[in-house]
Amino acid sequence: MKKKPFKVVPNAPQPLSFEVERRVRFEEVDALGIVWHGRYPSYLEDVREALGDRYGIGYLDFFREGVVAPIRQLHLDYHHPLQLHDIFTIKGELHWSEAARLNFTYEIFNAQGELTTSGHSIQMILDYQNRTVLMVPPPFFQTFLNRWQQDFNLGGKP
């Protein structure tokens, strides 16, 4: 059994999920015609950005509030290569945390539904000006967490 990438909080709301579909472009492949391993973090960025924009916790929202969320940890497992012109789906899930951090898991599937890549990332929330790690979520993010706990877990819309 695979170890969870981060602590699961008892009685936590269900993860928030989002999917993005893409097509492998010429600039993303190596001489063998497969996606270069260094392109995968940008694929994960696509789904993180889409999810953040959907739920009002995108990068510009953070910046307006004077905080940033740099990646502290990124882990990827490559299962099956993507090739030039492949259509693929990136699934991202934001997992509940009461700390000032973002815990994501990812799965990338090719058009045949095969898992090509999986992984996770952890982003810490920092005060932009002082570059200090926040120990508790900033007010705007706490409001988001409250909405998530109250609405999303009950099947409601954000």
Contacts in CASP RR format, 6 or more apart in sequence:
PFRMAT RR
TARGET T0000
AUTHOR 0000-0000-0000
METHOD contacts of the structure
MODEL  1
MKKKPFKVVPNAPQPLSFEVERRVRFEEVDALGIVWHGRYPSYLEDVREA
LGDRYGIGYLDFFREGVVAPIRQLHLDYHHPLQLHDIFTIKGELHWSEAA
RLNFTYEIFNAQGELTTSGHSIQMILDYQNRTVLMVPPPFFQTFLNRWQQ
DFNLGGKP
5 75 0 8 1.000
5 103 0 8 1.000
5 105 0 8 1.000
5 119 0 8 1.000
5 120 0 8 1.000
5 122 0 8 1.000
6 95 0 8 1.000
6 97 0 8 1.000
6 103 0 8 1.000
6 120 0 8 1.000
6 122 0 8 1.000
8 95 0 8 1.000
9 96 0 8 1.000
9 97 0 8 1.000
9 98 0 8 1.000
12 95 0 8 1.000
12 96 0 8 1.000
13 96 0 8 1.000
13 148 0 8 1.000
13 149 0 8 1.000
13 152 0 8 1.000
13 153 0 8 1.000
14 152 0 8 1.000
14 153 0 8 1.000
15 93 0 8 1.000
15 94 0 8 1.000
15 95 0 8 1.000
15 96 0 8 1.000
15 105 0 8 1.000
16 51 0 8 1.000
16 55 0 8 1.000
16 93 0 8 1.000
16 94 0 8 1.000
16 148 0 8 1.000
16 152 0 8 1.000
17 51 0 8 1.000
17 91 0 8 1.000
17 92 0 8 1.000
17 93 0 8 1.000
17 94 0 8 1.000
18 47 0 8 1.000
18 50 0 8 1.000
18 51 0 8 1.000
18 52 0 8 1.000
18 54 0 8 1.000
18 91 0 8 1.000
18 92 0 8 1.000
18 93 0 8 1.000
19 47 0 8 1.000
19 89 0 8 1.000
19 90 0 8 1.000
19 91 0 8 1.000
19 92 0 8 1.000
20 46 0 8 1.000
20 47 0 8 1.000
20 50 0 8 1.000
20 89 0 8 1.000
20 90 0 8 1.000
21 87 0 8 1.000
21 88 0 8 1.000
21 89 0 8 1.000
21 90 0 8 1.000
22 43 0 8 1.000
22 46 0 8 1.000
22 87 0 8 1.000
22 88 0 8 1.000
22 89 0 8 1.000
22 90 0 8 1.000
23 85 0 8 1.000
23 86 0 8 1.000
23 87 0 8 1.000
23 88 0 8 1.000
24 35 0 8 1.000
24 82 0 8 1.000
24 83 0 8 1.000
24 84 0 8 1.000
24 85 0 8 1.000
24 86 0 8 1.000
24 88 0 8 1.000
26 84 0 8 1.000
28 35 0 8 1.000
28 36 0 8 1.000
28 39 0 8 1.000
29 35 0 8 1.000
29 36 0 8 1.000
29 83 0 8 1.000
29 84 0 8 1.000
30 36 0 8 1.000
33 83 0 8 1.000
33 84 0 8 1.000
34 81 0 8 1.000
34 82 0 8 1.000
34 83 0 8 1.000
35 81 0 8 1.000
35 82 0 8 1.000
35 83 0 8 1.000
37 76 0 8 1.000
37 78 0 8 1.000
40 76 0 8 1.000
40 78 0 8 1.000
40 108 0 8 1.000
40 117 0 8 1.000
41 74 0 8 1.000
41 76 0 8 1.000
43 90 0 8 1.000
43 108 0 8 1.000
43 117 0 8 1.000
44 74 0 8 1.000
44 90 0 8 1.000
44 92 0 8 1.000
44 104 0 8 1.000
44 106 0 8 1.000
44 119 0 8 1.000
44 121 0 8 1.000
46 90 0 8 1.000
47 90 0 8 1.000
47 91 0 8 1.000
47 92 0 8 1.000
47 106 0 8 1.000
48 92 0 8 1.000
48 104 0 8 1.000
48 121 0 8 1.000
49 58 0 8 1.000
49 59 0 8 1.000
51 92 0 8 1.000
51 94 0 8 1.000
52 58 0 8 1.000
52 59 0 8 1.000
52 61 0 8 1.000
54 158 0 8 1.000
55 94 0 8 1.000
55 144 0 8 1.000
55 148 0 8 1.000
55 158 0 8 1.000
56 144 0 8 1.000
56 158 0 8 1.000
57 141 0 8 1.000
57 144 0 8 1.000
59 69 0 8 1.000
61 140 0 8 1.000
62 68 0 8 1.000
62 69 0 8 1.000
62 125 0 8 1.000
63 128 0 8 1.000
65 138 0 8 1.000
65 139 0 8 1.000
65 140 0 8 1.000
65 141 0 8 1.000
66 127 0 8 1.000
66 128 0 8 1.000
66 129 0 8 1.000
66 138 0 8 1.000
67 125 0 8 1.000
67 126 0 8 1.000
67 127 0 8 1.000
67 128 0 8 1.000
67 134 0 8 1.000
67 138 0 8 1.000
67 141 0 8 1.000
68 125 0 8 1.000
68 126 0 8 1.000
68 128 0 8 1.000
69 101 0 8 1.000
69 102 0 8 1.000
69 123 0 8 1.000
69 124 0 8 1.000
69 125 0 8 1.000
69 126 0 8 1.000
70 123 0 8 1.000
70 124 0 8 1.000
70 126 0 8 1.000
71 121 0 8 1.000
71 122 0 8 1.000
71 123 0 8 1.000
72 101 0 8 1.000
72 122 0 8 1.000
72 123 0 8 1.000
72 124 0 8 1.000
73 120 0 8 1.000
73 121 0 8 1.000
73 122 0 8 1.000
74 120 0 8 1.000
74 121 0 8 1.000
75 119 0 8 1.000
75 120 0 8 1.000
75 121 0 8 1.000
76 117 0 8 1.000
76 118 0 8 1.000
76 119 0 8 1.000
77 117 0 8 1.000
77 118 0 8 1.000
77 119 0 8 1.000
78 116 0 8 1.000
78 117 0 8 1.000
79 114 0 8 1.000
79 115 0 8 1.000
79 116 0 8 1.000
79 117 0 8 1.000
79 118 0 8 1.000
80 110 0 8 1.000
80 114 0 8 1.000
80 115 0 8 1.000
80 116 0 8 1.000
80 117 0 8 1.000
81 116 0 8 1.000
82 88 0 8 1.000
82 108 0 8 1.000
82 110 0 8 1.000
82 116 0 8 1.000
82 117 0 8 1.000
86 110 0 8 1.000
86 111 0 8 1.000
87 110 0 8 1.000
87 111 0 8 1.000
88 108 0 8 1.000
88 109 0 8 1.000
88 110 0 8 1.000
88 111 0 8 1.000
88 116 0 8 1.000
89 108 0 8 1.000
89 109 0 8 1.000
89 113 0 8 1.000
90 106 0 8 1.000
90 107 0 8 1.000
90 108 0 8 1.000
91 106 0 8 1.000
91 107 0 8 1.000
91 108 0 8 1.000
91 109 0 8 1.000
92 104 0 8 1.000
92 105 0 8 1.000
92 106 0 8 1.000
92 107 0 8 1.000
93 104 0 8 1.000
93 105 0 8 1.000
93 106 0 8 1.000
94 102 0 8 1.000
94 103 0 8 1.000
94 104 0 8 1.000
95 103 0 8 1.000
95 104 0 8 1.000
95 105 0 8 1.000
96 103 0 8 1.000
96 148 0 8 1.000
97 103 0 8 1.000
98 137 0 8 1.000
98 145 0 8 1.000
99 135 0 8 1.000
99 136 0 8 1.000
99 137 0 8 1.000
100 124 0 8 1.000
100 125 0 8 1.000
100 133 0 8 1.000
100 134 0 8 1.000
100 135 0 8 1.000
100 136 0 8 1.000
100 137 0 8 1.000
100 138 0 8 1.000
100 141 0 8 1.000
101 122 0 8 1.000
101 123 0 8 1.000
101 124 0 8 1.000
101 125 0 8 1.000
102 121 0 8 1.000
102 122 0 8 1.000
102 123 0 8 1.000
102 125 0 8 1.000
103 120 0 8 1.000
103 121 0 8 1.000
103 122 0 8 1.000
104 120 0 8 1.000
104 121 0 8 1.000
104 122 0 8 1.000
104 123 0 8 1.000
105 118 0 8 1.000
105 119 0 8 1.000
105 120 0 8 1.000
106 117 0 8 1.000
106 118 0 8 1.000
106 119 0 8 1.000
106 120 0 8 1.000
106 121 0 8 1.000
107 115 0 8 1.000
107 117 0 8 1.000
107 118 0 8 1.000
107 119 0 8 1.000
108 115 0 8 1.000
108 116 0 8 1.000
108 117 0 8 1.000
108 118 0 8 1.000
109 115 0 8 1.000
109 116 0 8 1.000
110 116 0 8 1.000
124 133 0 8 1.000
124 134 0 8 1.000
125 133 0 8 1.000
125 134 0 8 1.000
125 137 0 8 1.000
125 138 0 8 1.000
125 141 0 8 1.000
126 132 0 8 1.000
126 133 0 8 1.000
126 134 0 8 1.000
127 134 0 8 1.000
136 142 0 8 1.000
137 145 0 8 1.000
147 158 0 8 1.000
148 158 0 8 1.000
151 157 0 8 1.000
151 158 0 8 1.000
152 158 0 8 1.000
END
